[in-house]
Amino acid sequence: MGGTIQAKVNPYDYNTTLTVSPVSILLVFAPRQTLRIDPSHVLSLSYGPEAQRRVAAVVALSSPGNPPGLFGLLREKSHFIGIIYQTEDGKTGAVLLEAYKSLYLDILAALKTVTVKPIETSKESAGL
């Protein structure tokens, strides 16, 4: 759905692949754009409205003067997952993913396992 990486993603065509392993979190955006995150560089994981808020805050800080317009179209019942991480050059990066309702728990569990970070949620999604 967005973040600090400039990726062209069609909101009507889920063409992003996520691969989680102990050595990397790999996102492949079509066409041929990748983001590789070292699990030890993940600063926080979040879910639901909390993910939206956290990623939007990082995006706003990384590009002052340019409000994150992509966050205005988000749907309330969607399963958003936020990953805040430290880039190789020491900056803070963020990515907001939207997961299928049948997969979001598995994705959160895999991310939590490889990063050893808790999943931060807001009151609205505290039943997770």
LUMGUGU-510467 format. One line per 8 residues: number of its first residue (from 1); their letters; for each residue x negated, y negated, z of C-alpha. Coordinates in Angstrom, 1 decimal, decimal comma, always signed. Each point is the difference from the previous one (the first is absolute). Example, Ala and Ser with C-alpha at 12.3 -4.5 7.8 and 13.67 -1.06 7.14 Angstrom:
1) AS) -12,3/+4,5/+7,8; -1,4/-3,4/-0,7
! end
This chain:
1) MGGTIQAK) +0,0/+0,0/+0,0; -2,9/-2,3/+0,4; -2,9/-1,2/+2,2; -3,4/-1,6/-0,5; -0,9/+2,2/-3,0; +1,2/-1,4/-3,4; +1,8/+3,0/-1,4; +2,7/+0,0/-2,7
9) VNPYDYNT) +2,7/+2,3/+1,3; +3,4/+0,4/-1,6; +2,5/+0,0/+2,9; +2,3/+2,3/-2,1; -2,7/+2,5/-0,8; -1,9/+1,6/+2,9; -3,3/+0,5/-1,8; -2,3/-0,2/+3,0
17) TLTVSPVS) -1,7/+3,1/+1,3; -1,2/+0,3/+3,6; -2,5/+2,5/+1,1; -1,0/+0,3/+3,7; -3,0/+1,9/+1,1; -2,5/-0,2/+2,9; -2,5/-1,9/-2,2; +2,3/-2,4/-1,9
25) ILLVFAPR) +3,5/-1,5/-0,5; +0,3/-0,3/-3,7; +2,7/-2,0/-1,8; +0,2/+0,2/-3,8; +2,1/-2,6/-1,7; +0,9/+0,2/-3,6; -1,8/-0,6/-2,2; -3,3/+1,2/+1,4
33) QTLRIDPS) -0,4/-2,4/+2,9; -1,1/+1,6/+3,3; -0,4/-1,0/+3,6; -2,2/+2,2/+2,2; +0,1/-0,6/+3,8; -2,3/+1,7/+2,4; +2,3/+1,3/+2,8; -2,5/-1,4/+2,6
41) HVLSLSYG) +0,5/-3,5/-1,4; +3,8/+0,1/+0,6; +0,9/-2,6/+2,6; +3,7/+0,8/+0,4; +2,9/+1,9/-1,4; +3,5/-1,2/+0,2; +3,5/+1,1/-1,1; +3,3/-1,7/-0,9
49) PEAQRRVA) +0,5/-3,8/+0,5; -3,2/-0,1/+2,1; -1,9/+1,2/-3,1; +1,6/-2,8/-2,1; -1,0/-2,6/+2,6; -3,5/+1,1/+0,5; -0,9/+0,3/-3,7; +1,6/-3,3/-0,8
57) AVVALSSP) -2,0/-1,6/+2,8; -3,3/+1,3/-1,4; +1,0/-1,0/-3,6; +0,8/-3,5/+1,2; -3,3/-0,3/+1,8; -2,0/+1,3/-3,0; +1,6/-2,5/-2,5; +1,0/-3,2/+1,9
65) GNPPGLFG) +2,4/-2,2/-2,0; +1,4/+3,0/-1,9; +2,9/+1,5/+1,9; +0,5/+3,7/-0,5; +3,0/-0,1/-2,3; +0,2/+3,8/-0,4; +1,2/+0,4/+3,5; +3,3/-1,8/-0,6
73) LLREKSHF) +1,5/+2,9/-2,0; -0,5/+2,7/+2,5; +3,0/+2,2/+1,0; +0,9/+0,6/+3,6; +0,5/+3,8/-0,3; -3,2/+0,7/-1,7; -2,9/+1,9/+1,5; -2,9/-2,4/+0,0
81) IGIIYQTE) -3,5/+1,0/+1,2; -2,6/-2,7/+0,6; -3,8/+0,7/+0,1; -2,3/-2,8/+1,2; -3,6/+0,8/-0,6; -3,5/-1,6/-0,1; -1,5/-0,3/-3,5; -3,6/+0,9/-0,9
89) DGKTGAVL) -0,8/-3,8/+0,1; +1,4/-0,3/+3,5; +3,3/-1,7/-0,9; +3,4/+1,2/+1,0; +2,1/+1,7/-2,6; +3,6/+1,2/+0,1; +2,3/+2,2/-2,0; +3,8/+0,5/+0,3
97) LEAYKSLY) +1,3/+3,3/-1,3; +3,6/+1,1/-0,5; +0,5/+3,7/+0,6; +2,8/+2,3/-1,0; +2,3/+0,7/+3,0; -0,9/+3,7/-0,2; -3,8/-0,7/+0,1; -0,6/-2,9/+2,3
105) LDILAALK) -0,4/+2,0/+3,2; -2,6/+2,3/-1,7; -1,9/-3,0/-1,3; +0,0/-1,7/+3,4; -1,2/+3,3/+1,6; -2,8/+0,4/-2,5; -1,2/-3,6/+0,4; +0,2/+0,2/+3,8
113) TVTVKPIE) -2,1/+3,2/+0,0; -2,8/-1,3/-2,2; -0,2/-3,4/+1,6; +0,7/+0,9/+3,6; +2,2/-3,2/+0,1; +3,4/-0,2/+1,5; +3,0/-0,9/-2,2; +1,2/-3,5/+1,1
121) TSKESAGL) +3,7/-0,6/-0,4; +2,5/-2,7/+0,9; +3,1/+0,5/+2,1; +2,1/+0,6/-3,1; -2,0/+3,1/-0,9; -1,0/+1,2/+3,5; +1,9/+3,3/-0,6; -2,9/+1,2/-2,1
! end
